[in-house]
Amino acid sequence: MSDDTSESELPSRALESTAPESRLTCDHVCCSTSNNVASALFNAVVRAVVFQSSVLSSTSSKLKSATECAKELEEALVRGAKGSNRTLVDLSNAINAWTAGKKGLMSGVFSSTEDGVAATTTLLLDNDDAWPEAERHKLAIRLVRDYYDTDFQAHCRKSCVDEDALFEHKMSCKFLPVSCPNEGCPASFSKHSQEKHDNRCSYKLIDCRLECGRQIARGEMEAHAAGDCAMREVECPYAELGCQHPVRLGKMSEHLFENAENHLRMLYTAETKVSTRVSALERWAQAVVDDDEHRREGLRAIDTALLTLETKHAELDKSHVGSKSHITKLESRVKDLEATVKKQSAELASFRKTVDGLRQSFAQIAKQ
């Protein structure tokens, strides 16, 4: 559980047990180990709450379950520590075994366990009263110091004859909790880890890697080297005009002063090229304008032709309307004539019938 513990140069428990009762004992515990144990305890309780909860569990019931699980875990670890030669590995195994024992058959069936762990972690961190952080760390220290670290890998139990000797030892004890001296760093650790932390602390002031002479925080070195470092190589403002001299940011003013004549010559050459190019562009633009005028004249002619066609089309539409009206009148006249012819044909047939009757009458008279 610890990344900064080592074997202590302390007397064995057997020697301690024979020491006079008046001797005083150091109680320092490795900071990183206690922090790791506290974190493992917290994660175990979180998972136990997830395993014992359901999708219907309320926030209050989860917080109550966390408090109960924390107490149960503490009792289980203390009870399981009875015996000799317990180590931090045994503590880790005991925490894992207790956590596994909380997993039921239906755990994770209706929801993702990892999603539940993330949500429950946030819940307990936001509601610290369920299992206060201070209590977790106190329990972690007690488990390490009083129960599991029997080989003194993560805590000190050195005995001293008086308080002065104890104080002197505590100030030099390798497990003495110290804070990082680098400004802004919030880290705390055991004294024997100070050099290791100092070699990687992002707040540590170190010499600029480009050797600009400034001291920069280790975590800000890359930003400094890519930003305002006087030794950073940058392009000359006249690079696009042909100046290819490598320039350091802090030497830019000196470079511009020393190469002013060359830069002016480059500007003149570039201006000449630009003027030539501008003239060519102006000629091209005029040609485009002239061509555009021709196109406009052609479009105007097309517009005129289209207008003429539209006028003729309108006239044809009017003529067509007139012809249609005339045709309608003729059709009506033809119908009238047809009716007259039919009427006259009927009258003619009647007249013929009358004539035929007269002829028959005249024939009979002639015979008589």
Contacts in CASP RR format, 6 or more apart in sequence:
PFRMAT RR
TARGET T0000
AUTHOR 0000-0000-0000
METHOD contacts of the structure
MODEL  1
MSDDTSESELPSRALESTAPESRLTCDHVCCSTSNNVASALFNAVVRAVV
FQSSVLSSTSSKLKSATECAKELEEALVRGAKGSNRTLVDLSNAINAWTA
GKKGLMSGVFSSTEDGVAATTTLLLDNDDAWPEAERHKLAIRLVRDYYDT
DFQAHCRKSCVDEDALFEHKMSCKFLPVSCPNEGCPASFSKHSQEKHDNR
CSYKLIDCRLECGRQIARGEMEAHAAGDCAMREVECPYAELGCQHPVRLG
KMSEHLFENAENHLRMLYTAETKVSTRVSALERWAQAVVDDDEHRREGLR
AIDTALLTLETKHAELDKSHVGSKSHITKLESRVKDLEATVKKQSAELAS
FRKTVDGLRQSFAQIAKQ
1 33 0 8 1.000
1 36 0 8 1.000
1 37 0 8 1.000
1 40 0 8 1.000
1 88 0 8 1.000
1 91 0 8 1.000
1 92 0 8 1.000
1 154 0 8 1.000
2 30 0 8 1.000
2 32 0 8 1.000
2 33 0 8 1.000
2 36 0 8 1.000
2 88 0 8 1.000
2 153 0 8 1.000
2 154 0 8 1.000
3 32 0 8 1.000
3 36 0 8 1.000
4 30 0 8 1.000
4 32 0 8 1.000
4 33 0 8 1.000
4 189 0 8 1.000
4 190 0 8 1.000
4 192 0 8 1.000
4 193 0 8 1.000
4 196 0 8 1.000
5 30 0 8 1.000
5 32 0 8 1.000
5 33 0 8 1.000
5 153 0 8 1.000
5 154 0 8 1.000
6 153 0 8 1.000
6 174 0 8 1.000
6 192 0 8 1.000
7 151 0 8 1.000
7 152 0 8 1.000
7 153 0 8 1.000
8 152 0 8 1.000
8 153 0 8 1.000
8 155 0 8 1.000
8 156 0 8 1.000
8 174 0 8 1.000
10 152 0 8 1.000
10 156 0 8 1.000
10 157 0 8 1.000
10 158 0 8 1.000
11 158 0 8 1.000
11 159 0 8 1.000
13 150 0 8 1.000
13 157 0 8 1.000
16 25 0 8 1.000
16 157 0 8 1.000
16 159 0 8 1.000
19 159 0 8 1.000
22 161 0 8 1.000
23 159 0 8 1.000
23 160 0 8 1.000
23 161 0 8 1.000
24 159 0 8 1.000
24 160 0 8 1.000
24 161 0 8 1.000
24 162 0 8 1.000
24 163 0 8 1.000
24 165 0 8 1.000
24 166 0 8 1.000
25 157 0 8 1.000
25 158 0 8 1.000
25 159 0 8 1.000
25 160 0 8 1.000
25 166 0 8 1.000
26 156 0 8 1.000
26 157 0 8 1.000
26 158 0 8 1.000
26 159 0 8 1.000
26 160 0 8 1.000
26 166 0 8 1.000
26 169 0 8 1.000
26 170 0 8 1.000
26 173 0 8 1.000
26 175 0 8 1.000
27 145 0 8 1.000
27 155 0 8 1.000
27 156 0 8 1.000
27 157 0 8 1.000
28 155 0 8 1.000
28 156 0 8 1.000
28 170 0 8 1.000
28 173 0 8 1.000
28 175 0 8 1.000
28 176 0 8 1.000
28 177 0 8 1.000
28 190 0 8 1.000
29 141 0 8 1.000
29 144 0 8 1.000
29 145 0 8 1.000
29 154 0 8 1.000
29 155 0 8 1.000
29 156 0 8 1.000
29 175 0 8 1.000
30 144 0 8 1.000
30 154 0 8 1.000
30 155 0 8 1.000
30 175 0 8 1.000
30 190 0 8 1.000
31 175 0 8 1.000
31 177 0 8 1.000
31 188 0 8 1.000
31 189 0 8 1.000
31 190 0 8 1.000
31 193 0 8 1.000
32 189 0 8 1.000
32 190 0 8 1.000
32 193 0 8 1.000
33 88 0 8 1.000
33 144 0 8 1.000
33 149 0 8 1.000
33 154 0 8 1.000
33 155 0 8 1.000
34 137 0 8 1.000
34 140 0 8 1.000
34 141 0 8 1.000
34 144 0 8 1.000
34 154 0 8 1.000
35 137 0 8 1.000
35 140 0 8 1.000
37 88 0 8 1.000
37 91 0 8 1.000
37 140 0 8 1.000
37 143 0 8 1.000
37 144 0 8 1.000
38 133 0 8 1.000
38 136 0 8 1.000
38 137 0 8 1.000
38 139 0 8 1.000
38 140 0 8 1.000
40 92 0 8 1.000
40 95 0 8 1.000
41 70 0 8 1.000
41 73 0 8 1.000
41 95 0 8 1.000
41 136 0 8 1.000
41 139 0 8 1.000
41 140 0 8 1.000
42 124 0 8 1.000
42 131 0 8 1.000
42 136 0 8 1.000
43 99 0 8 1.000
43 117 0 8 1.000
43 121 0 8 1.000
44 73 0 8 1.000
44 95 0 8 1.000
44 96 0 8 1.000
44 98 0 8 1.000
44 99 0 8 1.000
45 66 0 8 1.000
45 69 0 8 1.000
45 70 0 8 1.000
45 73 0 8 1.000
45 124 0 8 1.000
45 131 0 8 1.000
46 66 0 8 1.000
46 117 0 8 1.000
46 120 0 8 1.000
46 121 0 8 1.000
46 124 0 8 1.000
47 99 0 8 1.000
47 102 0 8 1.000
47 103 0 8 1.000
47 113 0 8 1.000
47 117 0 8 1.000
48 65 0 8 1.000
48 69 0 8 1.000
48 73 0 8 1.000
48 98 0 8 1.000
48 99 0 8 1.000
48 102 0 8 1.000
49 62 0 8 1.000
49 65 0 8 1.000
49 66 0 8 1.000
49 69 0 8 1.000
49 120 0 8 1.000
49 124 0 8 1.000
50 107 0 8 1.000
50 113 0 8 1.000
50 116 0 8 1.000
50 117 0 8 1.000
50 120 0 8 1.000
51 102 0 8 1.000
51 103 0 8 1.000
51 104 0 8 1.000
51 107 0 8 1.000
51 113 0 8 1.000
52 65 0 8 1.000
52 69 0 8 1.000
52 102 0 8 1.000
53 61 0 8 1.000
53 62 0 8 1.000
53 65 0 8 1.000
53 120 0 8 1.000
54 110 0 8 1.000
55 110 0 8 1.000
55 111 0 8 1.000
57 65 0 8 1.000
59 123 0 8 1.000
62 120 0 8 1.000
62 123 0 8 1.000
63 123 0 8 1.000
63 124 0 8 1.000
63 127 0 8 1.000
63 129 0 8 1.000
63 130 0 8 1.000
64 130 0 8 1.000
66 120 0 8 1.000
66 124 0 8 1.000
66 130 0 8 1.000
66 131 0 8 1.000
67 130 0 8 1.000
67 131 0 8 1.000
69 102 0 8 1.000
70 130 0 8 1.000
70 131 0 8 1.000
70 135 0 8 1.000
70 136 0 8 1.000
73 95 0 8 1.000
73 98 0 8 1.000
74 139 0 8 1.000
76 94 0 8 1.000
76 98 0 8 1.000
77 91 0 8 1.000
77 94 0 8 1.000
77 95 0 8 1.000
77 98 0 8 1.000
77 143 0 8 1.000
77 147 0 8 1.000
78 143 0 8 1.000
78 147 0 8 1.000
80 94 0 8 1.000
81 90 0 8 1.000
81 91 0 8 1.000
81 94 0 8 1.000
81 143 0 8 1.000
81 147 0 8 1.000
81 148 0 8 1.000
84 150 0 8 1.000
85 150 0 8 1.000
85 151 0 8 1.000
86 147 0 8 1.000
86 148 0 8 1.000
86 149 0 8 1.000
86 150 0 8 1.000
87 148 0 8 1.000
87 149 0 8 1.000
87 150 0 8 1.000
87 151 0 8 1.000
87 153 0 8 1.000
88 144 0 8 1.000
88 148 0 8 1.000
88 149 0 8 1.000
88 153 0 8 1.000
88 154 0 8 1.000
90 148 0 8 1.000
91 143 0 8 1.000
91 144 0 8 1.000
91 147 0 8 1.000
91 148 0 8 1.000
107 113 0 8 1.000
124 130 0 8 1.000
124 131 0 8 1.000
144 154 0 8 1.000
144 155 0 8 1.000
145 155 0 8 1.000
145 157 0 8 1.000
149 155 0 8 1.000
154 175 0 8 1.000
155 175 0 8 1.000
156 173 0 8 1.000
156 174 0 8 1.000
156 175 0 8 1.000
158 169 0 8 1.000
158 173 0 8 1.000
160 166 0 8 1.000
160 168 0 8 1.000
160 169 0 8 1.000
170 176 0 8 1.000
172 191 0 8 1.000
173 191 0 8 1.000
174 190 0 8 1.000
174 191 0 8 1.000
174 192 0 8 1.000
175 190 0 8 1.000
175 191 0 8 1.000
175 192 0 8 1.000
176 190 0 8 1.000
176 191 0 8 1.000
177 188 0 8 1.000
177 189 0 8 1.000
177 190 0 8 1.000
177 191 0 8 1.000
178 188 0 8 1.000
178 189 0 8 1.000
178 190 0 8 1.000
178 191 0 8 1.000
178 194 0 8 1.000
179 187 0 8 1.000
179 188 0 8 1.000
180 186 0 8 1.000
180 187 0 8 1.000
180 188 0 8 1.000
180 189 0 8 1.000
180 197 0 8 1.000
180 198 0 8 1.000
180 201 0 8 1.000
180 203 0 8 1.000
182 198 0 8 1.000
182 201 0 8 1.000
182 203 0 8 1.000
182 204 0 8 1.000
182 205 0 8 1.000
182 217 0 8 1.000
183 203 0 8 1.000
184 203 0 8 1.000
185 201 0 8 1.000
185 202 0 8 1.000
185 203 0 8 1.000
185 204 0 8 1.000
187 197 0 8 1.000
187 201 0 8 1.000
189 197 0 8 1.000
198 204 0 8 1.000
200 218 0 8 1.000
201 218 0 8 1.000
202 217 0 8 1.000
202 218 0 8 1.000
202 219 0 8 1.000
202 220 0 8 1.000
203 217 0 8 1.000
203 218 0 8 1.000
203 219 0 8 1.000
204 217 0 8 1.000
204 218 0 8 1.000
205 215 0 8 1.000
205 216 0 8 1.000
205 217 0 8 1.000
205 218 0 8 1.000
206 215 0 8 1.000
206 216 0 8 1.000
206 217 0 8 1.000
206 218 0 8 1.000
206 221 0 8 1.000
207 213 0 8 1.000
207 214 0 8 1.000
207 215 0 8 1.000
208 214 0 8 1.000
208 215 0 8 1.000
208 216 0 8 1.000
208 221 0 8 1.000
208 224 0 8 1.000
208 225 0 8 1.000
208 229 0 8 1.000
208 231 0 8 1.000
209 221 0 8 1.000
209 225 0 8 1.000
210 225 0 8 1.000
210 229 0 8 1.000
210 231 0 8 1.000
210 232 0 8 1.000
211 231 0 8 1.000
212 229 0 8 1.000
212 230 0 8 1.000
212 231 0 8 1.000
214 224 0 8 1.000
214 229 0 8 1.000
216 224 0 8 1.000
225 232 0 8 1.000
226 232 0 8 1.000
227 249 0 8 1.000
228 249 0 8 1.000
229 249 0 8 1.000
230 248 0 8 1.000
230 249 0 8 1.000
230 250 0 8 1.000
230 251 0 8 1.000
231 248 0 8 1.000
231 249 0 8 1.000
231 250 0 8 1.000
232 248 0 8 1.000
232 249 0 8 1.000
233 246 0 8 1.000
233 247 0 8 1.000
233 248 0 8 1.000
233 249 0 8 1.000
234 247 0 8 1.000
234 248 0 8 1.000
234 249 0 8 1.000
234 252 0 8 1.000
235 247 0 8 1.000
236 243 0 8 1.000
236 244 0 8 1.000
236 245 0 8 1.000
236 247 0 8 1.000
236 252 0 8 1.000
236 255 0 8 1.000
236 256 0 8 1.000
236 259 0 8 1.000
237 256 0 8 1.000
238 259 0 8 1.000
238 263 0 8 1.000
238 266 0 8 1.000
238 267 0 8 1.000
241 263 0 8 1.000
241 266 0 8 1.000
241 267 0 8 1.000
241 269 0 8 1.000
241 270 0 8 1.000
242 266 0 8 1.000
243 259 0 8 1.000
243 262 0 8 1.000
243 263 0 8 1.000
243 266 0 8 1.000
245 255 0 8 1.000
245 259 0 8 1.000
247 255 0 8 1.000
256 263 0 8 1.000
END
